[in-house]
Amino acid sequence: MPANLHHRIVIVGGGTAGLTVAARLARQLGRPDIALIEPSDRHYYQPLWTLVGAGVFPKEASERNQADFIPTGVTWLRDAVAELRPDENLVVTREGRTVGYDFLVVAPGIQVDWDAIEGLKGNVGSHGICSNYDHAGQVRRGAPEDHVPGRRPFPQLGRPGRVSGGLRLGDRLDLRGGAVRPDA
Ligand SMILES: Cc1cc2nc3c(=O)[nH]c(=O)nc-3n(C[C@H](O)[C@H](O)[C@H](O)COP(=O)(O)OP(=O)(O)OC[C@H]3O[C@@H](n4cnc5c(N)ncnc54)[C@H](O)[C@@H]3O)c2cc1C
């Protein structure tokens, strides 16, 4: 399949990783020909979410305009990659573009598997269920939702995972506030 666009470097995902790589390459290359493919016009600074849950910041403080973070000289394609075709050095987007590249950086983040806990999918952010893994599911500590009685699972992965420290912080804060029962 012939590509209808071509860039020397294509970066998939404009989160912390994709933007950081784009910024460093743009700074180091004289005339960068970099395309960043990112569907969202919002950028979320996830590390702040630990402090949203702890009641230090409102969740809105973690949300920025994506456009403000696209490095100078980098072309932003507001689209999502639907298919990688490494044999042809191209990606196919959700809107049907084919984008060829010489070098590809893949940084689409991770997919949170809400289904892994029964009843979670579709309910995070309502019914007193919150999570600091999701912007919509953030509840600031001290909010009315914080006082809904019930069990609070703090899953701890049996393998390295992101923000286990954050979970421990949440755990400690809850213990300090007396919100976690010993059997919770
Ligand atoms: C509560 C919390 C606290 C944290 N605290 C820390 C900390 O203290 N220190 C630290 O180093 N890290 C921390 N982290 C981890 C850090 O935030 C993440 O590792 C980092 O945000 C991951 O960046 P990323 O670019 O890989 O993914 P993301 O920031 O998730 O970005 C992925 C991007 O890819 C886009 N995308 C997805 N699919 C596609 C597609 N098909 N095509 C194009 N684009 C796509 C998405 O729209 C998104 O913008 C924390 C995370 C959380 C949740």
The ligand as a MOL file (V3000), in Angstrom:
LIG
                    3D

  0  0  0     0  0            999 V3000
M  V30 BEGIN CTAB
M  V30 COUNTS 53 58 0 0 0
M  V30 BEGIN ATOM
M  V30 1 C -1.6370 8.2610 39.5210 0
M  V30 2 C -0.3450 8.2010 38.7610 0
M  V30 3 C 0.8250 8.6990 39.3380 0
M  V30 4 C 2.0430 8.6340 38.6520 0
M  V30 5 N 3.1640 9.1230 39.2450 0
M  V30 6 C 4.3520 9.0940 38.5760 0
M  V30 7 C 5.5340 9.6440 39.1350 0
M  V30 8 O 5.5130 10.1710 40.2480 0
M  V30 9 N 6.6880 9.5750 38.4110 0
M  V30 10 C 6.7270 9.0040 37.1890 0
M  V30 11 O 7.7990 8.9530 36.5620 0
M  V30 12 N 5.6150 8.4880 36.6230 0
M  V30 13 C 4.4360 8.5180 37.2860 0
M  V30 14 N 3.3070 7.9870 36.7280 0
M  V30 15 C 3.4420 7.2880 35.4760 0
M  V30 16 C 3.4730 8.2480 34.3040 0
M  V30 17 O 2.4480 9.2060 34.4220 0
M  V30 18 C 3.2480 7.4120 33.0820 0
M  V30 19 O 4.2760 6.4400 33.0240 0
M  V30 20 C 3.3050 8.2660 31.8310 0
M  V30 21 O 2.2520 9.1780 31.8030 0
M  V30 22 C 3.2210 7.3480 30.6590 0
M  V30 23 O 3.3700 8.1430 29.5160 0
M  V30 24 P 3.0280 7.5510 28.1160 0
M  V30 25 O 3.3050 8.6440 27.1290 0
M  V30 26 O 3.7000 6.2300 27.9390 0
M  V30 27 O 1.4760 7.2250 28.1790 0
M  V30 28 P 0.2510 8.2570 28.2930 0
M  V30 29 O 0.6310 9.4940 29.0570 0
M  V30 30 O -0.8920 7.4430 28.7630 0
M  V30 31 O 0.0040 8.7270 26.7880 0
M  V30 32 C -0.3480 7.8360 25.7720 0
M  V30 33 C -0.9020 8.6970 24.6490 0
M  V30 34 O -1.0540 7.8870 23.5000 0
M  V30 35 C -2.2810 8.2120 22.8780 0
M  V30 36 N -2.7380 7.0550 22.1190 0
M  V30 37 C -3.2910 5.9210 22.5860 0
M  V30 38 N -3.5800 5.0920 21.5850 0
M  V30 39 C -3.1920 5.7250 20.4410 0
M  V30 40 C -3.2520 5.3820 19.0590 0
M  V30 41 N -3.7840 4.1990 18.6550 0
M  V30 42 N -2.7800 6.2610 18.1670 0
M  V30 43 C -2.2460 7.4530 18.5620 0
M  V30 44 N -2.1810 7.8300 19.8580 0
M  V30 45 C -2.6510 6.9750 20.7810 0
M  V30 46 C -3.2120 8.5740 24.0130 0
M  V30 47 O -4.2810 9.4210 23.5790 0
M  V30 48 C -2.2560 9.2910 24.9770 0
M  V30 49 O -2.2320 10.6880 24.7750 0
M  V30 50 C 2.0840 8.0570 37.3620 0
M  V30 51 C 0.8960 7.5720 36.7620 0
M  V30 52 C -0.3170 7.6530 37.4470 0
M  V30 53 C -1.5810 7.1330 36.8120 0
M  V30 END ATOM
M  V30 BEGIN BOND
M  V30 1 1 1 2
M  V30 2 1 2 3
M  V30 3 2 2 52
M  V30 4 2 3 4
M  V30 5 1 4 5
M  V30 6 1 4 50
M  V30 7 2 5 6
M  V30 8 1 6 7
M  V30 9 1 6 13
M  V30 10 2 7 8
M  V30 11 1 7 9
M  V30 12 1 9 10
M  V30 13 2 10 11
M  V30 14 1 10 12
M  V30 15 2 12 13
M  V30 16 1 13 14
M  V30 17 1 14 15
M  V30 18 1 14 50
M  V30 19 1 15 16
M  V30 20 1 16 17
M  V30 21 1 16 18
M  V30 22 1 18 19
M  V30 23 1 18 20
M  V30 24 1 20 21
M  V30 25 1 20 22
M  V30 26 1 22 23
M  V30 27 1 23 24
M  V30 28 2 24 25
M  V30 29 1 24 26
M  V30 30 1 24 27
M  V30 31 1 27 28
M  V30 32 2 28 29
M  V30 33 1 28 30
M  V30 34 1 28 31
M  V30 35 1 31 32
M  V30 36 1 32 33
M  V30 37 1 33 34
M  V30 38 1 33 48
M  V30 39 1 34 35
M  V30 40 1 35 36
M  V30 41 1 35 46
M  V30 42 1 36 37
M  V30 43 1 36 45
M  V30 44 2 37 38
M  V30 45 1 38 39
M  V30 46 1 39 40
M  V30 47 2 39 45
M  V30 48 1 40 41
M  V30 49 2 40 42
M  V30 50 1 42 43
M  V30 51 2 43 44
M  V30 52 1 44 45
M  V30 53 1 46 47
M  V30 54 1 46 48
M  V30 55 1 48 49
M  V30 56 2 50 51
M  V30 57 1 51 52
M  V30 58 1 52 53
M  V30 END BOND
M  V30 END CTAB
M  END
